[in-house]
Amino acid sequence: MANGPDACFEGLREEDFPRNRSIAEQLRFLIRYAVLAPSEHNTQPWLFRVAKQSIEIYVDETRALPVIDPDRRALWISCGAACLNLRLAMHYFGLQELLEVLPEADNPNLVACLTVMLTDCEATWEEKQLFRAIPRRRSSREQFDSRQISLTLAVSLITAAGNEGTWLSLVRKQEKRQELADIILEADKQLWSGQAFRAELAHWLRNPEDRNLDGLASERTELVLLQDPQTDRGNISVDAQSLLASSLDWQEEYNKGKLNMLSGLVLGAPVLAVIGTFGDTPVDWFIAGQAAEHVLLKACSEGVQGSFVNQAIAIPALRSRLRATLQRSDYPQIVLRLGYGPTGPYTPRRLVEEMILP
């Protein structure tokens, strides 16, 4: 297997699935698909333990984000997304599982256990399409074009979220999208004005030449606009960690170019999608992660790109405002922008061997 940033993508071939080996070896192979799930700051906060007939998913507390995610909501959502990928991969290769969420009350880091109940099962056509989208799904930070998402696909996305036990609200009308954009922009400004937030982000920024397998490439962040809105994003060289950890008064110095860029990305999306749950516990966050990945994979399979604009979820007052805007009484968990446009680059993944517990 390759050791560079695309290590989890290079050499990932269906024909390498060990059909004639033990179930444990098959499950180890399928982890390669699980870890292609998205995570906040690309922290990849999951660990796996493989037994004879089962696989356990654990949260990796060493990769938590205490500033942006003090309740560990995003951590559980990421593990839910990884679980959805794992389930689809199991079905694609003929395995049928029993899923238990939080199976041990005295072990809160054990998120889920999937036990193989049947082999030689046949995946549905829909499951095969979703599985094939796993390596192709990427978060796009590019501008979308004006093409609208069809009503048929919109209904399919709502159904995908519902199948995972959540709700999905699609915001298509300009007036409502503007309301959501205002909330997202206010949240973004508040977050970036915080020294602790910038320091935490700085910790996860990576220089491309270092070929790290986690975190965010510095040239793909908003830092390019903080330096100069006209800077060529492909040629920038920024000491990102020093800049983010600086003591600038960001309430005053906040660069308007970044807000304008974010506003264009949000309002330029034909659809804003909010995934929510009927409770607000770790189990709810976990199923929200499964729903988000299901929705993103369904969109990807139909040529639609997506990315997260979750800023308002991190600020309780703005999360409440978001809920009121949607006229919901329950719990928004994830905000996505969806549309047609360029795909983003692959985000690197750590080696699978580093994520398997003994």
Secondary structure, 3 states (H helix, E strand, C coil): CCCCCCCCCCCCCHHHCCCCCCHHHHHHHHHHHHCCCCCHHHCCCEEEEECCCEEEEEECHHHCCCCCCCCCHHHHHHHHHHHHHHHHHHHHCCCEEEEEECCCCCCCCEEEEEEEEECCCCCCHHHHHHHHHCCCCCECCCCCCCCCCCHHHHHHHHHHHHHCCCEEEEECCHHHHHHHHHHHHHHHHHHHCCHHHHHHHHHCEECHHHCCCCCEEHHHCCHHHHHCCCCCCCCCCCCHHHHHCCCCCHHHHCCHHHHHHHHHHHHCCCEEEEEEECCCCHHHHHHHHHHHHHHHHHHHHCCCEEEECCHHHHCHHHHHHHHHHCCCCCEEEEEEEEECCCCCCCCCCCCHHHHECC
